[in-house]
Amino acid sequence: MFYNYSSMYRFFWILLLTSMCFSQTSKEKAEAFIANKAYEKAQSEMLLFLKTNSGDNDAIELLGDAYGYQKKWDDAIEQYKTLTQRQPSNANYHYKFGGALGMKALSISKLKALGIIGDVKEAFLKAAELDPNHIETRWALVELYVSLPGIVGGSFSKALSYAEQLEQLSKVDGYLAKGYVYEYDDEPELAEKYYRLAIKVGGSVTCYEKLTNFYEGQKQPEKAIGNLEEAKDKHQRNAMHYQIGKVCADYNIQLDKGEGMLKVYLSNHSAKDGVPKEWAYYRLAQIYKHKNNRAEALIWINKAISGLPDIDVFQEFKEAI
């Protein structure tokens, strides 16, 4: 019997290339689905793909990510655990495994969570050991040691040690981490110092947000407004107008400024601003109530309710006018 070897090789190459193209297309689809927040579609795409490509670690990771975004923590944990077993020297797999475990711990009773915390810490510590430059893992350890009570392993000194490591990798991350640790260790002067240093070195919107949140937590709204105005002038983002108006409304201060900022926000509003217009209407209603202008407050709260009728706080506010 005569075999056409040329035809046979050509057949296998076509088969191989088709498989490779299918692999790439499926994973690219899943990545696109995740980017567009179509997490169930990403999940379905990877489950189908893995039926014939069970050894593809990237696909397993994408499936774990899709589960994680849907808060299906047990399913995400299963995928990431498989990856840590397959590639025990991959720091990112251990980091994601620890993260999924940590999120599960937050979603169950405190008593049950205690049984998971040790595994969370072990996974993060392993990731940190494997990759001395893994910033996300060090942030996770800072937050873990700050949030845990001392009796189950919490430690501000250990949190600071990882903040120090972060500072060696990224000044901005290190300063933000130190600010975070000192804020929760009730050392507000040091917290403010490091948040300010983060703004000086990095100056991102995130840096300004951290300091604003700190000032609000410290019941220092005047400082929060000053920081937001600085951020607005630097970044020219419309969302900052809303944030200033929100602080003015919440704390009943600088009401004319708050009113003006909210109206600027509304006149320039677009979807990228993040906060729906109805929330700005609500803040204006707050401001007019503070000004004892009940009629104007009712106009704005009714606009808020008309756009978002299911927001309880809007209904409660109207009843209180």
N, C-alpha and C positions, 0 to 999 in steps of 0.2 A: 504493500500500500504506500502510495506517495504522499508525504507530508509537505505542505507548503509552509516552510519555516518562516519565510518572510511575512506571510499573511498572519501566521500565529503570533509572531512578535508584535506585529502592528495591532492585532486584537488586544493583546495584554497591555500595550502602552495606552491604547484608547481607554481600556477599562481602568487602568491606574489613574490616568489624567482625569477621567470623569469622576472617579471617587474623590480625588484631591479637590476638584472644582466644587463638588457637592459639599465637601467638608468646609471649604472656605465660605461658600455661599450661606450655608446653614448658620455658621458661627457669626458671620457678618450680619445676617438677619437678626439673630438673637441680640447682638450688640446694639443694633439699630432700634430694636424693640425696647430694650432697656433704656436707651438714651431718650426715647419718646414716652417712657413710663408705661409701656404696654407689657407689663411684667408677665401676665398670664400667657401672652403670645410667645414671649421669650422662653418661658417654661415649656410650653408645648413643642416649640421648635427643637429645643435641646433634648427633651424626652424622646422624641422621634429619632433624632440624629443618633443618640446614644444606644438605641436598640441595635444598630449595626456598627457602632464605633465606641464600644464600651471602654476602650483604653485611652480615649482622648481626654487628657487632663484639663485642657482649656475649656472643653465643653462641659465637663463636670463643674468647673469653677463658675462658668456662666449660669449653669443651672442653680448652683448654690446662691449666686447673686440674685437671680430671679426670685427664688424662694425668700431670700432675706428681705428684698424690697416689699414683698407681700406679708412680711412678718410671720412667715411659716418657719419658725425658728427650728423646730425639730428636723424638718426636711433640709434646711440649710446646714444645720450641724452635721447631718449624715453625709452630705456631699463634701464638706470641708474636712471632716474626719477621714474620709476615704483618701483625700489628697495628701493629708499629713502622713498617712500610712504608706502611700505610694512614694512620696518624695519627702522624707523626714527632714531633709536639710533645706527645704524651701521656707524661708521666714514668712513670706506673705500668706502661705497656707495656714501656718500656725496662728498668725494674726487674725485671719478671717474666722478660723475655728473659735478662737477665744472671743472674738467679737460677737459671733452668733450665740455662743454660750452665755455671754454677759447680757445680751438682749433678752434671752429666754429668762434669765434670773430676774430681770426687771419686770417680767410679765407674769410671774407666779408669786405665790405667797413668800414672805420673808423666811419662813421656816424651811420651805423647800429650796429656796435660793441658796441657803447656807450650804447645802450639799453640792452646789455647782461652783461656788466661788473658788475653791481650790483648783479646779480644772481650768477656770478662766485665767487665774493668775499664772498657772503653770504654762499655759499656751502662750500668753504674752511674754513671759520671761524667756521661753524657748525662742520665740521670734526675735527678741532683743539680743539674745546670745548669738543667734545665727547671723544676724545682720546688724552690725554696729552703726549703720547709717539709716536704719528704718525709723523715720520720724513718726509715722502713725502709731507704731507700737509704743514708742516712748510717751506719746500723748496719752495713749490708752492706760499706761501704767501710772502716769501722773493722776489721771482722773480716778482710777481704781483705788489707789492708796489714799487719795483725799476723801473719797466717798464712803469707804468702808469704816465702820467703827473699829477702834483699836483692838477690841476683844476678838475680832475675826481677821486681824491682819492689817488694818488701816494704819497708816504712818505718814505724817507730814514730812518727816525727815527723809523717808524713802522717796516720797513724791518730789521733794526738792532735788534729790540726787538725780532723778531722771530729767527734771527741768534743767539741771546743769548740763546733762548730756545733750539735751535739745539745743541749749545755747551754743554748744560747740559745733553742732550741725547747722543751725540756723538761728541767728541772733533774734529775729522776730519771734520765732516759735518759743525760744528759750525765755524771752521776756514775758510773753503772754502766759506761758506755763507758770512762771514764778508769780506773776500777778494773780493768777488763778489760785495757786497754793496759798499765798499770803491772804487773799480775800477770805478763803474758807478757814484759815487759821486765825482769823480775827486780828489781823495786823493791817488795818486799812491804809496806813501811811506807806508801808512797803508795797502793798498791792497797787496803789495809785502810782507810785514811783515806776514800777515795772510796766504798767500799762502805758504810762506816758513815754517810757523808753521805746516800747514797741511802736508807738505812733511816730516817734522821732526817727527810728531806723527804717520802719516799713511804711507806715502811713496809709495802709490799706483801709478800705471800708470796714473790714472785720476788726481791725485794731481800734478804730473809733467806736464801733459797736460794743466791744468789750468794756471800754472805759465808760461809755454811756450807761450800760447795764450796771456797772459797778456803782456809779454815782446814784442811780435810781435805787439800787439796793441799800445804799447808805443814807437814803432820804436826803439827797443833795440835788434837788431838781435844777437849781440855778446853774450849778456846775455842769449838769447833764445838758442843759440847753446851750451853754457856752461851747461845750465840746461838739455838739451837733452842728452848731453854726460854723465852727471851724471846719468840720468835715464837709458841710455843704459848700463852703467857699472853695475847698480844695478839689472836691470830686464832681461838683456840679450835677448832682443827682436829685431828681425831683422827689424821690422817696424821703429825702432828708427833711423836706418841708412838712411832710406828714408827721415824721417823728418828733419834730419840734412842737408842732401843734398838739400832738398827743400828750407830751410832757406838760405843756401849759394847761391842757384840759384836765389831766389827772390830778395835778397839784394846785390848781386854781391860782396860777401865777402868770404874770405877763400876758394877760388875756388878749389884749389888742394884738400883740405879736403873734400869738397862737392863731387868732382868727385870720390874720393876714396870711400866715404860712399855709393854713389849710385851704384857703381860697386860691392861692398860687398853685398848690398841689392839684386841686380840682381842675383848674384851667389848663394845666399841662399834662393831665393824667393820660397814661397809656398802660397797656397790659403789662409792660415790662417793669412798671413801678411796684408790682407785687401786691399791694394792699388795695382791695376794692374801694371804689368811690364811696360806697355806703358807710364804710368805717370813718371816712373823713366827715361825712354828714353827721354821724353820731358824735364825733369829737366837737364839731361845731355846735351841736345841740347842748353838749356839756358846757361849752364856753358860754353860750347864751343863758343857760340856767344859772351859771355862776354870776352872770351880770344881771340876774333877776329879770331877764327878758323872756317871760314864759311863752309868749306868742311866737317869737322867732325860734325858740327851742323846739316848740311843737312842729313848726314847719320842717325843720331839719331832721328831727327824729322820724317824722312821717315819711320823708324821702328815703331815709335809711331802711325803714320797715318795708316800704314799697319795693325796694330792690332786693332785700334779703329778709323775707318775712319769717324765716325759721330761726333767726338769731335771738336766743332768749334774753340776752342782755339788753337788746334794743327794746323789747316789749316791757321789760322790767323798768327801764329808764323812763319810758313814756308814762307808765303807771305812777311813777314817783314825781313827775312834774306837777 
